[in-house]
Amino acid sequence: MWAHRLSRFNRLAWQPAPATPLLRRGLASHTRWFPQEPAEPLVKTTTIPGPQSKAALEALGRLQDPRAAIFASDFQRSIGNYIADADGNVLLDLYAQISSIPLGYNHPAILEISQSPEMLWALANRPALGVMPPKEWASILEDAFMRVAPKGLDQVFTTMCGSCANELAYKAAFMHFAARKRQESSLTFASPRTLQAYEESCMKNQPPGSPEYVILSFKQAFHGRMFGSLSTTRSKAIHKLDIPAFPWPAVRFPRVQFPLDGYAAENQQEESRSLQEVAQTLDSSPLPVAAVVVEPIQSEGGDNHASPHFFRELRRLTRDRDVLLIVDEVQTGVGATGTFWAHEKWGLDADNAPDVVTFSKKFQAAGFYHTRKLRPEQAYRNFNTWLGDPVRALHAKAIVDTVKRDNLLQLVNDVGGALMTQLEALQAQYPQAMSNLRGQGTFIAFDLPSTDQRNQFLTNMRSLGVNMAGCGDHTVRLRPMLVLQPKHVGIIADRLEAGLKRTFT
Ligand SMILES: Cc1ncc(COP(=O)(O)O)c(C=O)c1O
């Protein structure tokens, strides 16, 4: 039924603007984006994955390792906040492709731009953006990224994934740091002798061409799974096993207590301990620290929060020492915390902005914002073949248009507030099971007593029709899309209660 409607919709959406009546109706207000969205989840199989999902994963298993897969999705039948699977189960999706779907499945605005003439050339001709960018690239960057650029950052570098965004940001930071060090020693690449010494040594992986600089990260942080980013990742050991790592330092991230305002004094002390460790490491690290990287909320590591004061102090410590601050907004960015960028809540002015903000996931495109001083001395230094993808940048443009036009940040705040009220009541009712409820916008989490119980709870939630995931050791995280609506809150609260009962009685 949906598939039929969707394919009719697809045909209609092929028309150029003005939008079709169906599209116009869909965009008129957020309660009508997805007229085909079901009223509630539909669970048909006794287990998820059901037989069709298992068969699809078995077929996949002949070619790829499918062991991390939860079920096989059916994207043609997924709509809005609901994901369909191969067995026809339709789950309310609070995981959203690992927190990376911004506007819901098959959102009219994404379908419309996906079928536009500008998308067609981008799909058919993938450019090497560093050498032969399309003539429209500057205006696409402007529309997709610069309209929502974090305060104080007027440059954007596009990449392929969240880990790539961080790695390329680290490279930019190292190049900047090295250039500064050379300047302090009156060395310059304009001198052929200097350049030769650097080029020859880097070919042997030795200083000065390959310097022993470090990036400082926080314990429990997650910044990606590629070689450089993995060395700053300090959670989810499964991804680090057997991979050589740089000898880079990590310091304590505050372990605050919830509710935050109930433990203000204790939390401030805890944050001071962490800041002291940062200062000590910056001042006495045997290897020079080029940058500090931090998440506004440590996400994969367990939804660990800290106060705006903590982050402002972190900025002060780094700025005082001329160390760059990289804010990893791969998971927190693009609206889920109720502001477009989570770090907006820190209240930093443009002069004290982070030096770099990285993004991916809900932006669909990945990359990092930075200040102009972070452009390397020579061209071609921070580089790869594709340097991002106009297809994903065009999607990013539609995402920004929709977030602004439909006032989705307000919706996230309203729905997040309503969800928190319901979850507070559940926590009060099930204090033995649920604790440490915390959240900003709809970026919400709570703890269960153990990893096993958390995992059992997540399995139970899927058979109750809600797809959700964990983070940290024993945390349940909610990562809905920006189009979660008030009508979903009651469904979520009811199913969470059923899930708690099923898991704990
Ligand atoms: C905060 C953060 N940084 C970086 C990454 C890595 O992104 P990707 O998996 O796209 O490489 C993630 C992924 O979960 C993340 O949550």
The ligand as an SDF file (V2000), in Angstrom:
LIG
                    3D

 16 16  0  0  0  0  0  0  0  0999 V2000
   31.0240   11.7690   17.8640 C   0  0  0  0  0  0  0  0  0  0  0  0
   31.4140   10.8900   16.7080 C   0  0  0  0  0  0  0  0  0  0  0  0
   32.5130   11.1900   16.0000 N   0  0  0  0  0  0  0  0  0  0  0  0
   32.8850   10.4450   14.9440 C   0  0  0  0  0  0  0  0  0  0  0  0
   32.1570    9.3390   14.5570 C   0  0  0  0  0  0  0  0  0  0  0  0
   32.5960    8.5250   13.3840 C   0  0  0  0  0  0  0  0  0  0  0  0
   31.7450    8.7050   12.3200 O   0  0  0  0  0  0  0  0  0  0  0  0
   31.7050    7.6230   11.1420 P   0  0  0  0  0  0  0  0  0  0  0  0
   31.1540    6.3710   11.7240 O   0  0  0  0  0  0  0  0  0  0  0  0
   30.8490    8.2500   10.1090 O   0  0  0  0  0  0  0  0  0  0  0  0
   33.1010    7.4490   10.6660 O   0  0  0  0  0  0  0  0  0  0  0  0
   31.0080    8.9790   15.2680 C   0  0  0  0  0  0  0  0  0  0  0  0
   30.2260    7.7970   14.8860 C   0  0  0  0  0  0  0  0  0  0  0  0
   29.3980    7.3060   15.6010 O   0  0  0  0  0  0  0  0  0  0  0  0
   30.6210    9.7810   16.3790 C   0  0  0  0  0  0  0  0  0  0  0  0
   29.5410    9.4950   17.1030 O   0  0  0  0  0  0  0  0  0  0  0  0
  1  2  1  0
  2  3  1  0
  2 15  2  0
  3  4  2  0
  4  5  1  0
  5  6  1  0
  5 12  2  0
  6  7  1  0
  7  8  1  0
  8  9  2  0
  8 10  1  0
  8 11  1  0
 12 13  1  0
 12 15  1  0
 13 14  2  0
 15 16  1  0
M  END
$$$$
